[in-house]
């Protein structure tokens, strides 16, 4: 005999399905980045702020924080670069310091966690996942030319 489900169980199940659907739709939706030209890519990076406003009010004047809080935009910058892209690049010979820095904020100060020599993807992922380190990737356009063709 099947268990009776209460109203709350049905609502919870419906919300779970909607949440999964939103994640799938976000993953499948086309990128909002416009790679046609350096100008259009820059505009899509700082959207909804217009480039004219950025250069008039923010450039070398004050910081700009563009928040992407909408769950459907959670993957807004995903088309630029993903952690999974680093796996292949590590096998091509990335070096700590030159190509990548691993760092954390400890007691309000930046602490660099770089190792010596070539970057090992397994170690990089471990530092990212377990130590909650930030990966600073220097000049990604050197490695992912199609996405950054306009930046030099």
C-alpha positions in Angstrom: 0.0 0.0 0.0 1.5 3.3 -1.0 2.4 5.9 1.6 0.2 8.9 1.8 2.0 12.1 1.1 1.1 15.3 2.7 0.6 18.7 1.1 4.1 19.8 2.2 5.8 16.8 0.6 4.1 17.5 -2.8 5.1 21.2 -2.6 8.7 20.3 -1.7 8.9 17.8 -4.5 7.5 20.4 -7.0 10.1 23.0 -5.8 12.9 20.5 -6.2 11.8 19.7 -9.8 11.6 23.4 -10.6 15.1 24.0 -9.1 16.6 21.2 -11.2 14.8 22.5 -14.3 16.2 26.0 -13.7 19.7 24.6 -13.4 19.3 22.5 -16.6 17.9 25.5 -18.5 20.7 27.7 -17.3 23.3 25.1 -18.4 21.6 24.7 -21.8 20.9 28.4 -22.5 23.1 30.2 -24.9 25.8 32.4 -23.5 25.0 36.0 -22.9 28.5 36.9 -23.7 29.0 38.6 -27.1 32.4 37.6 -28.6 31.9 39.4 -31.9 34.3 42.2 -31.0 36.4 43.4 -28.1 33.8 46.2 -27.5 30.8 43.9 -27.5 32.6 41.4 -25.2 33.5 44.2 -22.8 29.9 45.5 -22.9 28.5 42.0 -22.1 31.0 41.6 -19.2 29.9 44.8 -17.4 26.2 44.6 -18.4 23.8 46.1 -17.3 26.2 49.1 -17.0 26.8 50.7 -20.4 30.4 51.2 -21.4 29.9 55.0 -21.7 28.7 55.1 -18.1 31.5 52.9 -17.0 34.2 55.1 -18.5 32.6 58.3 -17.4 31.8 57.3 -13.8 33.9 54.3 -12.8 37.1 54.1 -14.9 40.0 55.0 -12.6 37.5 56.6 -10.2 35.8 54.0 -8.2 35.2 50.2 -8.2 32.3 48.6 -10.0 30.5 45.6 -8.5 28.2 43.9 -10.9 26.2 41.2 -9.1 24.7 38.3 -10.8 22.2 37.0 -8.1 19.6 35.7 -10.5 19.7 31.8 -10.4 19.3 31.7 -14.1 22.4 33.9 -14.5 24.5 31.8 -12.1 26.6 30.6 -15.0 26.9 34.1 -16.6 30.7 34.0 -17.0 30.9 30.2 -17.5 31.4 30.5 -21.2 34.7 32.5 -20.6 36.5 29.9 -18.6 35.8 26.9 -16.4 37.7 24.9 -13.9 37.5 21.9 -16.1 39.4 23.9 -18.8 42.4 24.0 -16.5 42.7 20.2 -16.5 43.7 20.1 -20.1 45.9 23.2 -19.8 47.8 21.8 -16.8 48.9 18.9 -19.1 50.3 21.5 -21.5 52.7 22.9 -18.9 51.3 25.7 -16.7 53.7 27.1 -14.1 53.0 28.5 -10.7 53.7 32.2 -10.5 53.9 32.7 -14.2 50.6 31.3 -15.3 48.7 30.6 -12.0 48.7 31.8 -8.5 46.8 29.9 -5.7 46.0 32.1 -2.8 43.7 32.6 0.2 42.8 35.5 2.5 44.2 34.7 6.0 43.6 37.2 8.8 42.8 39.8 6.2 46.0 39.3 4.3 46.7 37.5 1.0 48.6 34.3 1.4 50.1 32.7 -1.7 49.9 28.9 -1.7 51.9 28.3 -4.9 54.0 25.2 -5.2 57.3 25.0 -7.2 57.4 24.4 -10.9 54.6 23.0 -13.1 51.0 23.1 -12.0 49.6 19.7 -11.1 45.8 19.6 -11.7 45.0 17.2 -8.9 46.8 19.5 -6.4 45.2 22.5 -7.9 41.7 21.0 -7.5 42.6 19.9 -4.0 43.7 23.4 -3.0 40.5 24.8 -4.6 38.1 22.4 -3.0 39.6 21.7 0.4 41.5 24.9 1.2 38.9 27.1 -0.5 41.7 28.8 -2.3 41.3 31.2 -5.2 42.9 30.4 -8.5 44.3 33.4 -10.3 44.8 32.6 -13.9 47.2 35.0 -15.6 46.4 36.0 -19.2 43.9 33.3 -20.1 43.7 34.6 -23.7 47.1 32.9 -24.3 45.4 29.5 -23.9 41.8 29.9 -24.9 42.2 32.0 -28.0 38.6 31.6 -29.3 37.1 33.3 -26.3 39.5 36.1 -25.8 40.5 36.9 -29.4 39.9 40.6 -28.8 42.0 41.1 -25.7 45.7 41.6 -25.9 
